[in-house]
Amino acid sequence: MVNRLQYDNITWIDVLGPTEQDVAILAKEFGIDPVVAHDLLTPTPKSKVEVSENYFYTVLHFPVSKHTHLEDSTVQEVDFIVGKNFVITVRYEMIDALERLAKEVEVKAIVNKDMDRKNGNFLFFIMLKELYESIENELAYVNDWMLVIEKGIFMGKEREMTISLSHALRVLLDFKKAMRQHGHILPAISLSGKKIFGEDFGFQIEALETEHAYILETINNHNESAVELRETNNSLLSTKQNEVMKTLTIMSFIMLPLSLIAGIFSMNTTLPIVGTKGDFLIVIGIMLASALAVFSLFKKNKWI
């Protein structure tokens, strides 16, 4: 599906699920290199930047996660071809941030007083800014999720929170992997864009690099919090398990003399007490006294 939008003198071609025919038409209209055009047909696993005389081509990956449970995260790819009066975006699935931006472009809702010249680099800057803000919103959901996990840990749900923490750390790892690539790509984009749009383009990328650094710092902070919560959760879980083992051990020690006495009086031989009046109650009394003595010993030594 090809969606053609116009913002002042900038043409935005947004392609969702590109076909060979779509790419061939765009390549002819905007003079796109055949190698670049071929790359647009399928997702590219690694980020990259290439510069031509009239445009630069870059592939970026953006992490996303489900807001409902945040248990599944993935990376969405956007291919950008940015010229002086056009921007082509190629994507292979729905991306909420670009959908929202398309609606804003349709109603001319984008306003930036600092941008006197509106050309392709302006729209590219707005796109990346919108995508970065979307990632920040995702991280806000992660932060809320972490608060829920923390509350669950101290409510005695250590076992359930172990699984949730594992999911959280996996999501944060996926975010970190995707955003780390941007740290290498943004400077390359700056160099490529300056050749086409001039030195002012570098200032736009510097603003994006600042936002990127903030996102990485947020991811690292969430990751540190998750690791600390996992250690706390493991400590509480270990303490609870130790208490259970301690209780079982004490019960075993209390039952030991009872089992011994029961074994002795069940021997097939002549035994004292056995056969006398009230022998059953006497044996039960001995067993209870032994159990009480063991319990008192544990209590005195503060083992329980």
GICOR-V294960 format. One record per residue. N is the residue number from 0. RES is the residue in one letter. PSI is psi in degrees with one decimal (NA if undefined). Layout:
n=N res=RES psi=PSI
n=N res=RES psi=PSI
//
This chain:
n=0 res=M psi=130.1
n=1 res=V psi=126.0
n=2 res=N psi=120.1
n=3 res=R psi=121.4
n=4 res=L psi=153.1
n=5 res=Q psi=127.9
n=6 res=Y psi=105.6
n=7 res=D psi=-120.3
n=8 res=N psi=12.6
n=9 res=I psi=130.7
n=10 res=T psi=125.9
n=11 res=W psi=119.0
n=12 res=I psi=112.8
n=13 res=D psi=117.6
n=14 res=V psi=122.0
n=15 res=L psi=117.9
n=16 res=G psi=67.4
n=17 res=P psi=143.5
n=18 res=T psi=167.4
n=19 res=E psi=-36.9
n=20 res=Q psi=-43.2
n=21 res=D psi=-47.2
n=22 res=V psi=-39.4
n=23 res=A psi=-41.2
n=24 res=I psi=-44.0
n=25 res=L psi=-40.4
n=26 res=A psi=-39.9
n=27 res=K psi=-41.0
n=28 res=E psi=-39.0
n=29 res=F psi=7.4
n=30 res=G psi=44.1
n=31 res=I psi=136.7
n=32 res=D psi=138.8
n=33 res=P psi=-35.2
n=34 res=V psi=-43.6
n=35 res=V psi=-43.3
n=36 res=A psi=-39.4
n=37 res=H psi=-38.0
n=38 res=D psi=-28.4
n=39 res=L psi=-19.0
n=40 res=L psi=-28.8
n=41 res=T psi=154.5
n=42 res=P psi=148.9
n=43 res=T psi=122.8
n=44 res=P psi=-26.8
n=45 res=K psi=146.6
n=46 res=S psi=149.3
n=47 res=K psi=166.0
n=48 res=V psi=133.6
n=49 res=E psi=142.5
n=50 res=V psi=139.2
n=51 res=S psi=-174.3
n=52 res=E psi=-36.9
n=53 res=N psi=-5.6
n=54 res=Y psi=165.3
n=55 res=F psi=150.5
n=56 res=Y psi=128.3
n=57 res=T psi=148.4
n=58 res=V psi=125.0
n=59 res=L psi=147.6
n=60 res=H psi=135.6
n=61 res=F psi=128.6
n=62 res=P psi=143.0
n=63 res=V psi=158.1
n=64 res=S psi=161.9
n=65 res=K psi=130.8
n=66 res=H psi=-22.6
n=67 res=T psi=-54.6
n=68 res=H psi=-15.5
n=69 res=L psi=32.5
n=70 res=E psi=-17.5
n=71 res=D psi=125.9
n=72 res=S psi=157.0
n=73 res=T psi=180.0
n=74 res=V psi=130.2
n=75 res=Q psi=138.9
n=76 res=E psi=139.9
n=77 res=V psi=126.0
n=78 res=D psi=128.5
n=79 res=F psi=133.5
n=80 res=I psi=114.6
n=81 res=V psi=118.5
n=82 res=G psi=-176.1
n=83 res=K psi=-34.7
n=84 res=N psi=21.0
n=85 res=F psi=154.1
n=86 res=V psi=130.0
n=87 res=I psi=125.3
n=88 res=T psi=131.5
n=89 res=V psi=124.3
n=90 res=R psi=162.5
n=91 res=Y psi=3.5
n=92 res=E psi=170.5
n=93 res=M psi=134.1
n=94 res=I psi=113.4
n=95 res=D psi=-41.9
n=96 res=A psi=-42.3
n=97 res=L psi=-32.3
n=98 res=E psi=-43.8
n=99 res=R psi=-42.8
n=100 res=L psi=-37.4
n=101 res=A psi=-39.9
n=102 res=K psi=-37.2
n=103 res=E psi=-39.0
n=104 res=V psi=-39.4
n=105 res=E psi=-35.2
n=106 res=V psi=12.2
n=107 res=K psi=43.2
n=108 res=A psi=-6.9
n=109 res=I psi=122.2
n=110 res=V psi=126.2
n=111 res=N psi=99.4
n=112 res=K psi=-23.5
n=113 res=D psi=-12.9
n=114 res=M psi=98.1
n=115 res=D psi=-39.6
n=116 res=R psi=118.6
n=117 res=K psi=106.7
n=118 res=N psi=-168.0
n=119 res=G psi=-37.1
n=120 res=N psi=-30.7
n=121 res=F psi=-47.2
n=122 res=L psi=-37.5
n=123 res=F psi=-42.7
n=124 res=F psi=-44.4
n=125 res=I psi=-39.4
n=126 res=M psi=-49.1
n=127 res=L psi=-38.8
n=128 res=K psi=-41.8
n=129 res=E psi=-41.0
n=130 res=L psi=-38.6
n=131 res=Y psi=-39.6
n=132 res=E psi=-34.6
n=133 res=S psi=-39.1
n=134 res=I psi=-39.4
n=135 res=E psi=-37.1
n=136 res=N psi=-39.7
n=137 res=E psi=-42.6
n=138 res=L psi=-28.8
n=139 res=A psi=-38.6
n=140 res=Y psi=-39.8
n=141 res=V psi=-41.2
n=142 res=N psi=-43.6
n=143 res=D psi=-39.1
n=144 res=W psi=-41.1
n=145 res=M psi=-36.8
n=146 res=L psi=-38.7
n=147 res=V psi=-41.1
n=148 res=I psi=-44.7
n=149 res=E psi=-42.5
n=150 res=K psi=-41.7
n=151 res=G psi=-36.4
n=152 res=I psi=-44.4
n=153 res=F psi=5.8
n=154 res=M psi=9.1
n=155 res=G psi=17.1
n=156 res=K psi=47.4
n=157 res=E psi=-42.0
n=158 res=R psi=-45.2
n=159 res=E psi=-39.0
n=160 res=M psi=-22.2
n=161 res=T psi=-43.5
n=162 res=I psi=-44.1
n=163 res=S psi=-40.8
n=164 res=L psi=-37.7
n=165 res=S psi=-41.9
n=166 res=H psi=-42.6
n=167 res=A psi=-44.5
n=168 res=L psi=-34.2
n=169 res=R psi=-42.7
n=170 res=V psi=-45.7
n=171 res=L psi=-36.2
n=172 res=L psi=-42.3
n=173 res=D psi=-41.6
n=174 res=F psi=-44.5
n=175 res=K psi=-41.7
n=176 res=K psi=-45.9
n=177 res=A psi=-45.0
n=178 res=M psi=-24.6
n=179 res=R psi=-33.8
n=180 res=Q psi=-32.8
n=181 res=H psi=-29.5
n=182 res=G psi=-27.7
n=183 res=H psi=-30.4
n=184 res=I psi=-37.7
n=185 res=L psi=-45.5
n=186 res=P psi=-36.5
n=187 res=A psi=-38.6
n=188 res=I psi=-40.6
n=189 res=S psi=-46.2
n=190 res=L psi=-42.4
n=191 res=S psi=-42.8
n=192 res=G psi=-33.4
n=193 res=K psi=-31.1
n=194 res=K psi=-24.3
n=195 res=I psi=-43.1
n=196 res=F psi=-7.0
n=197 res=G psi=-178.8
n=198 res=E psi=-26.1
n=199 res=D psi=-27.3
n=200 res=F psi=-32.2
n=201 res=G psi=-33.5
n=202 res=F psi=-36.6
n=203 res=Q psi=-44.1
n=204 res=I psi=-34.2
n=205 res=E psi=-38.9
n=206 res=A psi=-40.0
n=207 res=L psi=-36.1
n=208 res=E psi=-36.1
n=209 res=T psi=-42.9
n=210 res=E psi=-38.7
n=211 res=H psi=-42.6
n=212 res=A psi=-38.8
n=213 res=Y psi=-41.6
n=214 res=I psi=-44.9
n=215 res=L psi=-41.2
n=216 res=E psi=-40.7
n=217 res=T psi=-43.8
n=218 res=I psi=-45.2
n=219 res=N psi=-40.0
n=220 res=N psi=-43.9
n=221 res=H psi=-38.2
n=222 res=N psi=-43.1
n=223 res=E psi=-40.8
n=224 res=S psi=-41.7
n=225 res=A psi=-40.1
n=226 res=V psi=-43.3
n=227 res=E psi=-39.5
n=228 res=L psi=-37.5
n=229 res=R psi=-41.0
n=230 res=E psi=-41.6
n=231 res=T psi=-44.7
n=232 res=N psi=-42.8
n=233 res=N psi=-37.9
n=234 res=S psi=-44.5
n=235 res=L psi=-39.9
n=236 res=L psi=-41.0
n=237 res=S psi=-40.7
n=238 res=T psi=-42.6
n=239 res=K psi=-42.1
n=240 res=Q psi=-38.1
n=241 res=N psi=-38.0
n=242 res=E psi=-39.9
n=243 res=V psi=-45.8
n=244 res=M psi=-37.3
n=245 res=K psi=-44.1
n=246 res=T psi=-43.9
n=247 res=L psi=-37.4
n=248 res=T psi=-43.1
n=249 res=I psi=-43.0
n=250 res=M psi=-36.5
n=251 res=S psi=-41.4
n=252 res=F psi=-37.3
n=253 res=I psi=-37.9
n=254 res=M psi=-20.1
n=255 res=L psi=-52.0
n=256 res=P psi=-31.1
n=257 res=L psi=-43.6
n=258 res=S psi=-38.3
n=259 res=L psi=-46.9
n=260 res=I psi=-44.1
n=261 res=A psi=-38.1
n=262 res=G psi=-40.8
n=263 res=I psi=-46.7
n=264 res=F psi=-5.7
n=265 res=S psi=0.9
n=266 res=M psi=143.0
n=267 res=N psi=69.6
n=268 res=T psi=172.8
n=269 res=T psi=125.7
n=270 res=L psi=147.3
n=271 res=P psi=156.6
n=272 res=I psi=-46.0
n=273 res=V psi=127.2
n=274 res=G psi=-14.2
n=275 res=T psi=168.4
n=276 res=K psi=127.6
n=277 res=G psi=24.2
n=278 res=D psi=-36.1
n=279 res=F psi=-47.6
n=280 res=L psi=-35.3
n=281 res=I psi=-44.8
n=282 res=V psi=-42.5
n=283 res=I psi=-39.7
n=284 res=G psi=-42.2
n=285 res=I psi=-42.9
n=286 res=M psi=-43.2
n=287 res=L psi=-38.6
n=288 res=A psi=-40.3
n=289 res=S psi=-44.3
n=290 res=A psi=-41.2
n=291 res=L psi=-37.6
n=292 res=A psi=-43.3
n=293 res=V psi=-42.9
n=294 res=F psi=-40.9
n=295 res=S psi=-38.6
n=296 res=L psi=-43.9
n=297 res=F psi=-39.8
n=298 res=K psi=-40.9
n=299 res=K psi=-39.6
n=300 res=N psi=5.3
n=301 res=K psi=37.1
n=302 res=W psi=-16.9
n=303 res=I psi=NA
//
